[in-house]
Amino acid sequence: MIKKNDFILIGIILAIVLLIWSLSFFKINWPMNFFMKTEGSKVRITVDGQEYKILDLDKDTTFSIEQENGKFNTFEIRDGYVDMIDASCPDKICVHQKEIHYDHETIVCLPNKVVLEIIDGQVNEVDSVAN
Amino acid sequence: MKTKKIATYGLLVSLAFILSYLESLFPIPIPIPGIKIGVANLVVMIALYGFGSTQAFVLSIIRIILVGFTFGNLSTMMYSLAGGLLSCLLMILFKKLKFFSMVGVSIIGGISHNIGQILMAILILESASIINYLPALLITGTITGTLIGIIGGLIEKRLKKFLVNY
């Protein structure tokens, strides 16, 4: 009943999944910012499609987004990086996502409909400052 | 013959409807909108192989609208429409191409259901990084698709003599 082609299909799907996972394992942030790395200066918090707050990246802080029925997402801003440290969602995919720093990078919590996005990027000035 | 056609449609729609309801009673503890066992897809598979492409397509549209209005709201209906229509169209296409057996077609249906819902989530939440969920959804779609395909094959084998008279 099961044909050989079916197993080939399963194999191809598994190969794609393994490829994506190994890319993210080697800290290649797939598929965003694969080519362009512009540093952002602000983080925009969006809850359920509505803009919630915009924070500066140069001020270290810990911020909690509280929603009704006990949903929360806690993230911290440290050294210009934004990282989700705790959340009420059961899957915790947002907590496991990498910290974000470059323009247009995002952390998404789908169950709580929370999106953190780095905005207002400028051309990377670290090198010129160091010189 | 016409009466029998109407009765069969009614039977399939109610089966798909009930299976969707049962599925909504037992949510899997992973709150990603794309993850479902997709038992209702079983009925679409039977319709596709037992009766034909048109029947399967009409059946999925009726099921999605009925379930959407009864147990969900407009936003969950958007997700199911995106997933359901994409998976139904791709299953019809791959059945016609004859590359795969019922299992392969069902896997195509399972993963395209999830891909459709991810695309809809990207549109609704306006953020492309939901695509991070794609690998996990590909895996679950493959597993459920395989199971549905095997079960569907068994059922179709037993229903064959009734389906021929249709």
Interface residues (C-beta under 8 A of the other chain):
Chain A: M1 I2 K3 N5 D6 L9 I10 I13 L14 I16 V17 I20 W21 P31 M32 T46 G49 C89 P90 D91 I93 Q97 E105 T106 I107 V108 L110 P111 K113 V115 E117
Chain B: P29 I30 P31 I32 P33 F99 F100 S101 M102 V103 G104 I107 I108 I111 A121 I124 L125 E126 S127 A128 S129 I130 I131 N132 Y133 L134 P135 L138 I139 T142 T146 G149 I150 G153
